[in-house]
């Protein structure tokens, strides 16, 4: 018999402290499906791509990186979107200055110590890509974000580790163009061990998703491994960055902007997309202008591929830091029903 006065046990919540399971967010579900179909279609065409000898040109990589560039162009606005307080203009300007300074420091690091900078960029990319997908799934399902090492490697490892391990003849020249010593520093044994670790993480993550009933999520790491294992890396990485990583992040940004709440609630995506395009236009143009200046500056012209790589890597550091802060802070603007901030630390979570 239960003791008198004992508190009844609370049923675990599956969504931000509510008793009933939340419905997946329609916008994020659509973005996830679109990215799956895009890369799945590319994977289906892999035999034709290989037979025709296509996909190996660095132009595919540069095009994909440039197309994905706008997804980080509104980073300076995100803290205000997620804050319950109105951020004064000096605070926004200060954030933009710090963001630019960190990116500039990253660019200087590539000039001063390219070996360390490039290896560091590869590691940061694995973590950023992996945690981004974990957060995307959690926000889509309106559940707390639970980042694990296995999930991070399962989603972030394939775009970086699989090409390094299986496409050395195509990847190493690109790395050497940025830093000639790095291909030799990453030994064959290191690449094989990294690949084995990623594949083990994929098995763990897929098993966990299947046990949780998330069948479509379980298919994603397998899709990524298959894509990067069969499609030439220039095309695979360019398509992944533009059609998977950037697409999903832009969808999250549309939800974060409070001005989009009414439109998204009624299923209107056009106005939020146009608003995002206006917000991202100037920062994107400035980044492209900086890249063009590096490539065409008289007397100091740089190779387009390593220059693009260096600019993107420099922008990745502050972008990844801000996205990590966003994932810890919560998802969605304050006060939005069903898509608000994450529960406090004391709130019980369900994996």
VEXNUTOR-244940 format. One record per residue (C-alpha): x, y, z; residue in one letter; residue number from 1. Coordinates in nm, 4 decimals. Layout:
// VEXNUTOR-244940
+----------+----------+----------+------+-----+
!       xx !       yy !       zz ! type ! seq !
+----------+----------+----------+------+-----+
!        X !        Y !        Z !    A ! NUM !
...
+----------+----------+----------+------+-----+
***
This chain:
// VEXNUTOR-244940
+----------+----------+----------+------+-----+
!       xx !       yy !       zz ! type ! seq !
+----------+----------+----------+------+-----+
!   0.0000 !   0.0000 !   0.0000 !    X !   1 !
!   0.1330 !   0.3405 !  -0.0875 !    X !   2 !
!   0.2182 !   0.5645 !   0.2009 !    X !   3 !
!  -0.0254 !   0.8416 !   0.2691 !    X !   4 !
!   0.0944 !   1.1735 !   0.1352 !    X !   5 !
!   0.3382 !   1.0166 !  -0.1087 !    X !   6 !
!   0.3615 !   1.2008 !  -0.4374 !    X !   7 !
!   0.2296 !   1.0178 !  -0.7433 !    X !   8 !
!   0.4942 !   0.9319 !  -0.9996 !    X !   9 !
!   0.4962 !   1.1584 !  -1.3030 !    X !  10 !
!   0.4916 !   0.9971 !  -1.6424 !    X !  11 !
!   0.7955 !   1.0891 !  -1.8498 !    X !  12 !
!   0.7249 !   1.3615 !  -2.0980 !    X !  13 !
!   0.8233 !   1.3312 !  -2.4592 !    X !  14 !
!   0.8043 !   1.6982 !  -2.5434 !    X !  15 !
!   0.9089 !   1.9966 !  -2.3331 !    X !  16 !
!   0.7331 !   1.8993 !  -2.0175 !    X !  17 !
!   0.3921 !   1.8116 !  -2.1665 !    X !  18 !
!   0.2175 !   1.4809 !  -2.1083 !    X !  19 !
!   0.1250 !   1.4138 !  -2.4704 !    X !  20 !
!   0.3746 !   1.3535 !  -2.7487 !    X !  21 !
!   0.4252 !   1.6596 !  -2.9657 !    X !  22 !
!   0.3642 !   1.6569 !  -3.3375 !    X !  23 !
!   0.6738 !   1.7039 !  -3.5564 !    X !  24 !
!   0.7277 !   2.0528 !  -3.6879 !    X !  25 !
!   0.5972 !   2.0665 !  -4.0469 !    X !  26 !
!   0.8670 !   2.2969 !  -4.1822 !    X !  27 !
!   1.1561 !   2.0958 !  -4.0406 !    X !  28 !
!   0.9971 !   1.7682 !  -4.1410 !    X !  29 !
!   0.9666 !   1.9000 !  -4.4971 !    X !  30 !
!   1.3266 !   2.0245 !  -4.5002 !    X !  31 !
!   1.4496 !   1.6893 !  -4.3719 !    X !  32 !
!   1.2541 !   1.4986 !  -4.6347 !    X !  33 !
!   1.3773 !   1.7291 !  -4.9125 !    X !  34 !
!   1.7408 !   1.6820 !  -4.8097 !    X !  35 !
!   1.6952 !   1.3050 !  -4.7929 !    X !  36 !
!   1.5470 !   1.2935 !  -5.1426 !    X !  37 !
!   1.8171 !   1.5247 !  -5.2810 !    X !  38 !
!   2.1095 !   1.3167 !  -5.1568 !    X !  39 !
!   1.9233 !   0.9908 !  -5.2124 !    X !  40 !
!   1.8700 !   1.0880 !  -5.5757 !    X !  41 !
!   2.2368 !   1.1728 !  -5.6127 !    X !  42 !
!   2.3283 !   0.8368 !  -5.4620 !    X !  43 !
!   2.0972 !   0.6600 !  -5.7084 !    X !  44 !
!   2.2815 !   0.8327 !  -5.9926 !    X !  45 !
!   2.6234 !   0.7297 !  -5.8587 !    X !  46 !
!   2.6743 !   0.4481 !  -6.1148 !    X !  47 !
!   2.5992 !   0.6859 !  -6.4028 !    X !  48 !
!   2.8236 !   0.9534 !  -6.2526 !    X !  49 !
!   3.1077 !   0.7037 !  -6.2232 !    X !  50 !
!   3.0585 !   0.5644 !  -6.5727 !    X !  51 !
!   3.0596 !   0.9122 !  -6.7250 !    X !  52 !
!   3.3608 !   1.0254 !  -6.5216 !    X !  53 !
!   3.1685 !   1.3187 !  -6.3751 !    X !  54 !
!   3.1763 !   1.4706 !  -6.0295 !    X !  55 !
!   3.5503 !   1.4953 !  -5.9849 !    X !  56 !
!   3.5880 !   1.8621 !  -6.0753 !    X !  57 !
!   3.6655 !   2.0989 !  -5.7860 !    X !  58 !
!   3.4066 !   2.3315 !  -5.9420 !    X !  59 !
!   3.1332 !   2.1166 !  -5.7848 !    X !  60 !
!   3.2898 !   2.1663 !  -5.4445 !    X !  61 !
!   3.3311 !   2.5430 !  -5.4854 !    X !  62 !
!   2.9746 !   2.5784 !  -5.6187 !    X !  63 !
!   2.8286 !   2.3833 !  -5.3262 !    X !  64 !
!   3.0256 !   2.5827 !  -5.0711 !    X !  65 !
!   2.9146 !   2.9134 !  -5.2231 !    X !  66 !
!   2.5500 !   2.8045 !  -5.2467 !    X !  67 !
!   2.5577 !   2.7098 !  -4.8793 !    X !  68 !
!   2.7273 !   3.0307 !  -4.7714 !    X !  69 !
!   2.4027 !   3.2212 !  -4.6853 !    X !  70 !
!   2.3064 !   2.9717 !  -4.4151 !    X !  71 !
!   2.5445 !   3.1448 !  -4.1747 !    X !  72 !
!   2.4822 !   3.4984 !  -4.2978 !    X !  73 !
!   2.2251 !   3.5914 !  -4.0328 !    X !  74 !
!   2.4179 !   3.4611 !  -3.7326 !    X !  75 !
!   2.4371 !   3.8122 !  -3.5876 !    X !  76 !
!   2.0552 !   3.8235 !  -3.5612 !    X !  77 !
!   2.0005 !   3.4870 !  -3.3921 !    X !  78 !
!   2.0725 !   3.5881 !  -3.0279 !    X !  79 !
!   1.8059 !   3.8594 !  -3.0481 !    X !  80 !
!   1.5569 !   3.6137 !  -3.1977 !    X !  81 !
!   1.6061 !   3.3702 !  -2.9101 !    X !  82 !
!   1.6147 !   3.6284 !  -2.6338 !    X !  83 !
!   1.3209 !   3.7349 !  -2.4241 !    X !  84 !
!   1.4809 !   4.0783 !  -2.3960 !    X !  85 !
!   1.5129 !   4.3393 !  -2.6674 !    X !  86 !
!   1.8773 !   4.3614 !  -2.7701 !    X !  87 !
!   1.9937 !   4.7212 !  -2.8196 !    X !  88 !
!   2.1682 !   4.8118 !  -3.1429 !    X !  89 !
!   2.5144 !   4.8559 !  -2.9791 !    X !  90 !
!   2.4947 !   4.4953 !  -2.8540 !    X !  91 !
!   2.4118 !   4.3693 !  -3.2025 !    X !  92 !
!   2.6965 !   4.5706 !  -3.3539 !    X !  93 !
!   2.9354 !   4.4390 !  -3.0875 !    X !  94 !
!   2.8338 !   4.0818 !  -3.1681 !    X !  95 !
!   2.8930 !   4.1423 !  -3.5383 !    X !  96 !
!   3.2355 !   4.2938 !  -3.4641 !    X !  97 !
!   3.3380 !   3.9989 !  -3.2451 !    X !  98 !
!   3.2079 !   3.7529 !  -3.5051 !    X !  99 !
!   3.4084 !   3.9235 !  -3.7792 !    X ! 100 !
!   3.7183 !   3.9390 !  -3.5586 !    X ! 101 !
!   3.7042 !   3.5649 !  -3.4853 !    X ! 102 !
!   3.6605 !   3.4904 !  -3.8561 !    X ! 103 !
!   3.9540 !   3.7196 !  -3.9349 !    X ! 104 !
!   4.1664 !   3.5431 !  -3.6753 !    X ! 105 !
!   4.0804 !   3.2125 !  -3.8405 !    X ! 106 !
!   4.1884 !   3.3473 !  -4.1779 !    X ! 107 !
!   4.5170 !   3.4680 !  -4.0277 !    X ! 108 !
!   4.5664 !   3.1242 !  -3.8703 !    X ! 109 !
!   4.5396 !   2.9636 !  -4.2137 !    X ! 110 !
!   4.8136 !   3.1956 !  -4.3349 !    X ! 111 !
!   5.0400 !   3.1571 !  -4.0299 !    X ! 112 !
!   4.9912 !   2.7884 !  -3.9394 !    X ! 113 !
!   4.7994 !   2.6152 !  -4.2198 !    X ! 114 !
!   4.8766 !   2.2636 !  -4.0936 !    X ! 115 !
!   4.7219 !   2.3169 !  -3.7508 !    X ! 116 !
!   4.4407 !   2.5299 !  -3.8899 !    X ! 117 !
!   4.3384 !   2.2734 !  -4.1520 !    X ! 118 !
!   4.3410 !   1.9762 !  -3.9142 !    X ! 119 !
!   4.1491 !   2.1833 !  -3.6603 !    X ! 120 !
!   3.8961 !   2.2769 !  -3.9263 !    X ! 121 !
!   3.8376 !   1.9114 !  -4.0135 !    X ! 122 !
!   3.7740 !   1.8262 !  -3.6474 !    X ! 123 !
!   3.5427 !   2.1256 !  -3.5982 !    X ! 124 !
!   3.3532 !   2.0270 !  -3.9146 !    X ! 125 !
!   3.2842 !   1.6765 !  -3.7835 !    X ! 126 !
!   3.1509 !   1.8154 !  -3.4554 !    X ! 127 !
!   2.9513 !   2.0941 !  -3.6200 !    X ! 128 !
!   2.7901 !   1.8735 !  -3.8855 !    X ! 129 !
!   2.7091 !   1.6019 !  -3.6328 !    X ! 130 !
!   2.5599 !   1.8189 !  -3.3598 !    X ! 131 !
!   2.3643 !   2.0163 !  -3.6220 !    X ! 132 !
!   2.1781 !   1.7042 !  -3.7349 !    X ! 133 !
!   2.1167 !   1.5907 !  -3.3771 !    X ! 134 !
!   1.9710 !   1.9326 !  -3.2909 !    X ! 135 !
!   1.7687 !   1.9383 !  -3.6131 !    X ! 136 !
!   1.5999 !   1.6086 !  -3.5268 !    X ! 137 !
!   1.5275 !   1.7197 !  -3.1715 !    X ! 138 !
!   1.3820 !   2.0526 !  -3.2806 !    X ! 139 !
!   1.1755 !   1.8852 !  -3.5524 !    X ! 140 !
!   1.0246 !   1.6444 !  -3.2980 !    X ! 141 !
!   0.9956 !   1.9169 !  -3.0298 !    X ! 142 !
!   1.2045 !   1.7238 !  -2.7803 !    X ! 143 !
!   1.5135 !   1.8259 !  -2.5822 !    X ! 144 !
!   1.8445 !   1.8023 !  -2.7632 !    X ! 145 !
!   2.0575 !   1.5159 !  -2.6384 !    X ! 146 !
!   2.3998 !   1.5177 !  -2.8008 !    X ! 147 !
!   2.6108 !   1.2029 !  -2.7731 !    X ! 148 !
!   2.9548 !   1.1234 !  -2.9078 !    X ! 149 !
!   2.8175 !   0.8339 !  -3.1137 !    X ! 150 !
!   2.5447 !   1.0432 !  -3.2801 !    X ! 151 !
!   2.7858 !   1.3288 !  -3.3467 !    X ! 152 !
!   3.0301 !   1.0940 !  -3.5210 !    X ! 153 !
!   2.7520 !   0.9070 !  -3.7040 !    X ! 154 !
!   2.6207 !   1.2244 !  -3.8673 !    X ! 155 !
!   2.9324 !   1.4415 !  -3.8771 !    X ! 156 !
!   3.1874 !   1.1730 !  -3.9608 !    X ! 157 !
!   3.0742 !   1.0626 !  -4.3095 !    X ! 158 !
!   3.1182 !   1.4033 !  -4.4834 !    X ! 159 !
!   3.4750 !   1.4347 !  -4.3527 !    X ! 160 !
!   3.6178 !   1.0954 !  -4.2598 !    X ! 161 !
!   3.4807 !   0.8786 !  -4.5426 !    X ! 162 !
!   3.6329 !   1.0947 !  -4.8228 !    X ! 163 !
!   3.9627 !   1.1138 !  -4.6316 !    X ! 164 !
!   3.9757 !   0.7350 !  -4.6011 !    X ! 165 !
!   3.8318 !   0.6182 !  -4.9346 !    X ! 166 !
!   3.9102 !   0.8966 !  -5.1830 !    X ! 167 !
!   4.2725 !   0.9836 !  -5.1059 !    X ! 168 !
!   4.3617 !   1.0386 !  -5.4721 !    X ! 169 !
!   4.1010 !   1.3146 !  -5.5014 !    X ! 170 !
!   4.0994 !   1.4571 !  -5.1476 !    X ! 171 !
!   4.4721 !   1.4824 !  -5.0828 !    X ! 172 !
!   4.5402 !   1.7257 !  -5.3726 !    X ! 173 !
!   4.2732 !   1.9583 !  -5.2311 !    X ! 174 !
!   4.4245 !   1.9375 !  -4.8833 !    X ! 175 !
!   4.7715 !   1.9904 !  -5.0280 !    X ! 176 !
!   4.6531 !   2.3038 !  -5.2070 !    X ! 177 !
!   4.5634 !   2.4479 !  -4.8657 !    X ! 178 !
!   4.8515 !   2.2964 !  -4.6691 !    X ! 179 !
!   5.1075 !   2.0748 !  -4.8487 !    X ! 180 !
!   5.2094 !   1.8872 !  -4.5331 !    X ! 181 !
!   4.8643 !   1.7787 !  -4.4106 !    X ! 182 !
!   4.8100 !   1.4796 !  -4.6455 !    X ! 183 !
!   5.1322 !   1.3277 !  -4.5171 !    X ! 184 !
!   5.0449 !   1.4051 !  -4.1546 !    X ! 185 !
!   4.7183 !   1.2112 !  -4.1757 !    X ! 186 !
!   4.8622 !   0.8622 !  -4.2093 !    X ! 187 !
!   4.6799 !   0.5694 !  -4.3676 !    X ! 188 !
!   4.6480 !   0.4031 !  -4.0267 !    X ! 189 !
!   4.4899 !   0.7163 !  -3.8793 !    X ! 190 !
!   4.2371 !   0.7332 !  -4.1619 !    X ! 191 !
!   4.1492 !   0.3643 !  -4.1261 !    X ! 192 !
!   4.1022 !   0.3979 !  -3.7505 !    X ! 193 !
!   3.8887 !   0.7091 !  -3.7949 !    X ! 194 !
!   3.6716 !   0.5310 !  -4.0532 !    X ! 195 !
!   3.6248 !   0.2285 !  -3.8277 !    X ! 196 !
!   3.5248 !   0.4562 !  -3.5399 !    X ! 197 !
!   3.2692 !   0.6383 !  -3.7547 !    X ! 198 !
!   3.1201 !   0.3112 !  -3.8819 !    X ! 199 !
!   3.0921 !   0.1826 !  -3.5252 !    X ! 200 !
!   2.9173 !   0.5066 !  -3.4262 !    X ! 201 !
!   2.6792 !   0.4633 !  -3.7204 !    X ! 202 !
!   2.5866 !   0.1118 !  -3.6015 !    X ! 203 !
!   2.5205 !   0.2374 !  -3.2474 !    X ! 204 !
!   2.3152 !   0.5346 !  -3.3652 !    X ! 205 !
!   2.1100 !   0.3373 !  -3.6161 !    X ! 206 !
!   2.0343 !   0.0720 !  -3.3519 !    X ! 207 !
!   1.9250 !   0.3361 !  -3.1042 !    X ! 208 !
!   1.6984 !   0.5105 !  -3.3562 !    X ! 209 !
!   1.5399 !   0.1805 !  -3.4584 !    X ! 210 !
!   1.4676 !   0.0926 !  -3.0961 !    X ! 211 !
!   1.3065 !   0.4351 !  -3.0531 !    X ! 212 !
!   1.0903 !   0.3870 !  -3.3618 !    X ! 213 !
!   1.2694 !   0.6591 !  -3.5617 !    X ! 214 !
!   1.3120 !   0.4548 !  -3.8790 !    X ! 215 !
!   1.3723 !   0.7453 !  -4.1171 !    X ! 216 !
!   1.6326 !   0.8936 !  -3.8840 !    X ! 217 !
!   1.8043 !   0.5561 !  -3.8672 !    X ! 218 !
!   1.8415 !   0.5555 !  -4.2460 !    X ! 219 !
!   2.0243 !   0.8916 !  -4.2577 !    X ! 220 !
!   2.3727 !   0.7870 !  -4.1353 !    X ! 221 !
!   2.3590 !   0.4898 !  -4.3732 !    X ! 222 !
!   2.2637 !   0.7228 !  -4.6585 !    X ! 223 !
!   2.5529 !   0.9562 !  -4.5772 !    X ! 224 !
!   2.8092 !   0.6753 !  -4.5593 !    X ! 225 !
!   2.6854 !   0.5320 !  -4.8895 !    X ! 226 !
!   2.6866 !   0.8733 !  -5.0576 !    X ! 227 !
!   3.0391 !   0.9679 !  -4.9561 !    X ! 228 !
!   3.1641 !   0.6181 !  -5.0259 !    X ! 229 !
!   3.0375 !   0.6035 !  -5.3862 !    X ! 230 !
!   3.0062 !   0.9612 !  -5.5196 !    X ! 231 !
!   3.3254 !   1.1588 !  -5.5953 !    X ! 232 !
!   3.3987 !   1.3839 !  -5.2950 !    X ! 233 !
!   3.3881 !   1.7176 !  -5.4773 !    X ! 234 !
!   3.0303 !   1.6548 !  -5.5869 !    X ! 235 !
!   2.9250 !   1.4731 !  -5.2696 !    X ! 236 !
!   3.0584 !   1.7398 !  -5.0310 !    X ! 237 !
!   2.9237 !   2.0262 !  -5.2420 !    X ! 238 !
!   2.5770 !   1.8673 !  -5.2601 !    X ! 239 !
!   2.5786 !   1.7788 !  -4.8898 !    X ! 240 !
!   2.6774 !   2.1279 !  -4.7811 !    X ! 241 !
!   2.4195 !   2.3061 !  -4.9968 !    X ! 242 !
!   2.1284 !   2.0600 !  -5.0003 !    X ! 243 !
!   2.1565 !   1.8950 !  -4.6587 !    X ! 244 !
!   2.3468 !   2.0920 !  -4.3985 !    X ! 245 !
!   2.2596 !   2.4432 !  -4.5172 !    X ! 246 !
!   1.9015 !   2.3554 !  -4.6126 !    X ! 247 !
!   1.8263 !   2.2162 !  -4.2670 !    X ! 248 !
!   1.9926 !   2.5057 !  -4.0897 !    X ! 249 !
!   1.7984 !   2.7639 !  -4.2915 !    X ! 250 !
!   1.4754 !   2.5850 !  -4.2008 !    X ! 251 !
!   1.5679 !   2.6147 !  -3.8330 !    X ! 252 !
!   1.6488 !   2.9816 !  -3.8781 !    X ! 253 !
!   1.3057 !   3.0449 !  -4.0294 !    X ! 254 !
!   1.1518 !   2.9041 !  -3.7114 !    X ! 255 !
!   1.3777 !   3.1078 !  -3.4879 !    X ! 256 !
!   1.2764 !   3.4446 !  -3.6348 !    X ! 257 !
!   0.9675 !   3.5578 !  -3.4350 !    X ! 258 !
!   0.8355 !   3.7509 !  -3.7344 !    X ! 259 !
!   0.7814 !   3.4225 !  -3.9171 !    X ! 260 !
!   0.5617 !   3.2625 !  -3.6508 !    X ! 261 !
!   0.2252 !   3.3626 !  -3.7988 !    X ! 262 !
!   0.3245 !   3.2675 !  -4.1539 !    X ! 263 !
!   0.4640 !   2.9279 !  -4.0558 !    X ! 264 !
!   0.1603 !   2.8518 !  -3.8387 !    X ! 265 !
!  -0.0580 !   2.8758 !  -4.1494 !    X ! 266 !
!   0.1875 !   2.6890 !  -4.3729 !    X ! 267 !
!   0.3193 !   2.9926 !  -4.5637 !    X ! 268 !
!   0.6907 !   2.9467 !  -4.6332 !    X ! 269 !
!   0.7336 !   3.2039 !  -4.9116 !    X ! 270 !
!   0.7291 !   3.5214 !  -4.6951 !    X ! 271 !
!   0.9779 !   3.3780 !  -4.4397 !    X ! 272 !
!   1.2104 !   3.2700 !  -4.7204 !    X ! 273 !
!   1.1979 !   3.6153 !  -4.8800 !    X ! 274 !
!   1.2616 !   3.7755 !  -4.5416 !    X ! 275 !
!   1.5609 !   3.5482 !  -4.4867 !    X ! 276 !
!   1.6948 !   3.6291 !  -4.8347 !    X ! 277 !
!   1.6860 !   4.0015 !  -4.7545 !    X ! 278 !
!   1.8548 !   3.9472 !  -4.4183 !    X ! 279 !
!   2.1295 !   3.7257 !  -4.5627 !    X ! 280 !
!   2.1974 !   3.9283 !  -4.8773 !    X ! 281 !
!   2.4459 !   4.1864 !  -4.7470 !    X ! 282 !
!   2.6620 !   3.9506 !  -4.5323 !    X ! 283 !
!   2.6731 !   3.6975 !  -4.8163 !    X ! 284 !
!   2.7784 !   3.9622 !  -5.0666 !    X ! 285 !
!   3.0499 !   4.0868 !  -4.8298 !    X ! 286 !
!   3.1877 !   3.7327 !  -4.7896 !    X ! 287 !
!   3.1894 !   3.6786 !  -5.1669 !    X ! 288 !
!   3.3575 !   4.0168 !  -5.2207 !    X ! 289 !
!   3.6273 !   3.9218 !  -4.9688 !    X ! 290 !
!   3.6798 !   3.5955 !  -5.1543 !    X ! 291 !
!   3.7010 !   3.7691 !  -5.4918 !    X ! 292 !
!   3.9522 !   4.0156 !  -5.3462 !    X ! 293 !
!   4.1715 !   3.7273 !  -5.2283 !    X ! 294 !
!   4.1610 !   3.5672 !  -5.5715 !    X ! 295 !
!   4.2087 !   3.8777 !  -5.7872 !    X ! 296 !
!   4.4120 !   4.1218 !  -5.5737 !    X ! 297 !
!   4.7034 !   4.2462 !  -5.7886 !    X ! 298 !
!   5.0317 !   4.0958 !  -5.6806 !    X ! 299 !
!   4.8696 !   3.8683 !  -5.4207 !    X ! 300 !
!   4.6358 !   3.6503 !  -5.6226 !    X ! 301 !
!   4.5293 !   3.3274 !  -5.4566 !    X ! 302 !
!   4.4172 !   2.9986 !  -5.6054 !    X ! 303 !
!   4.0311 !   2.9999 !  -5.6027 !    X ! 304 !
!   3.9958 !   2.6578 !  -5.4384 !    X ! 305 !
!   4.2226 !   2.7077 !  -5.1336 !    X ! 306 !
!   4.1005 !   3.0676 !  -5.1034 !    X ! 307 !
!   3.7383 !   2.9518 !  -5.0916 !    X ! 308 !
!   3.8355 !   2.6814 !  -4.8444 !    X ! 309 !
!   4.0179 !   2.9288 !  -4.6193 !    X ! 310 !
!   3.7315 !   3.1822 !  -4.6204 !    X ! 311 !
!   3.4757 !   2.9128 !  -4.5447 !    X ! 312 !
!   3.6926 !   2.7661 !  -4.2689 !    X ! 313 !
!   3.7415 !   3.1096 !  -4.1146 !    X ! 314 !
!   3.3660 !   3.1698 !  -4.1117 !    X ! 315 !
!   3.2989 !   2.8219 !  -3.9738 !    X ! 316 !
!   3.4637 !   2.8875 !  -3.6357 !    X ! 317 !
!   3.2352 !   3.1700 !  -3.5124 !    X ! 318 !
!   2.9374 !   3.0120 !  -3.6908 !    X ! 319 !
!   2.9875 !   2.6764 !  -3.5182 !    X ! 320 !
!   3.0302 !   2.8476 !  -3.1812 !    X ! 321 !
!   2.7089 !   3.0466 !  -3.2253 !    X ! 322 !
!   2.5123 !   2.7411 !  -3.3411 !    X ! 323 !
!   2.6384 !   2.5450 !  -3.0401 !    X ! 324 !
!   2.5183 !   2.8279 !  -2.8152 !    X ! 325 !
!   2.1830 !   2.8271 !  -2.9947 !    X ! 326 !
!   2.1424 !   2.4526 !  -2.9419 !    X ! 327 !
!   2.2120 !   2.4893 !  -2.5700 !    X ! 328 !
!   1.9905 !   2.7971 !  -2.5418 !    X ! 329 !
!   1.6864 !   2.6352 !  -2.6992 !    X ! 330 !
!   1.4857 !   2.6236 !  -3.0184 !    X ! 331 !
!   1.2311 !   2.8681 !  -3.1478 !    X ! 332 !
!   1.1568 !   3.2235 !  -3.0368 !    X ! 333 !
!   1.0428 !   3.2901 !  -2.6803 !    X ! 334 !
!   0.6774 !   3.2428 !  -2.6107 !    X ! 335 !
!   0.5911 !   3.0348 !  -2.9160 !    X ! 336 !
!   0.3542 !   2.7554 !  -2.8314 !    X ! 337 !
!   0.4938 !   2.4116 !  -2.8945 !    X ! 338 !
!   0.8275 !   2.5325 !  -3.0147 !    X ! 339 !
!   0.9709 !   2.7337 !  -2.7321 !    X ! 340 !
!   1.2836 !   2.7069 !  -2.5282 !    X ! 341 !
!   1.4272 !   2.3916 !  -2.3854 !    X ! 342 !
!   1.3343 !   2.2902 !  -2.0319 !    X ! 343 !
!   1.5483 !   2.3994 !  -1.7429 !    X ! 344 !
!   1.8247 !   2.1721 !  -1.6186 !    X ! 345 !
!   1.5966 !   2.0252 !  -1.3532 !    X ! 346 !
!   1.3396 !   1.9100 !  -1.6045 !    X ! 347 !
!   1.3332 !   1.5363 !  -1.6557 !    X ! 348 !
!   1.4377 !   1.4301 !  -2.0026 !    X ! 349 !
!   1.3431 !   1.1283 !  -2.2026 !    X ! 350 !
!   1.5951 !   0.9865 !  -2.4475 !    X ! 351 !
+----------+----------+----------+------+-----+
***
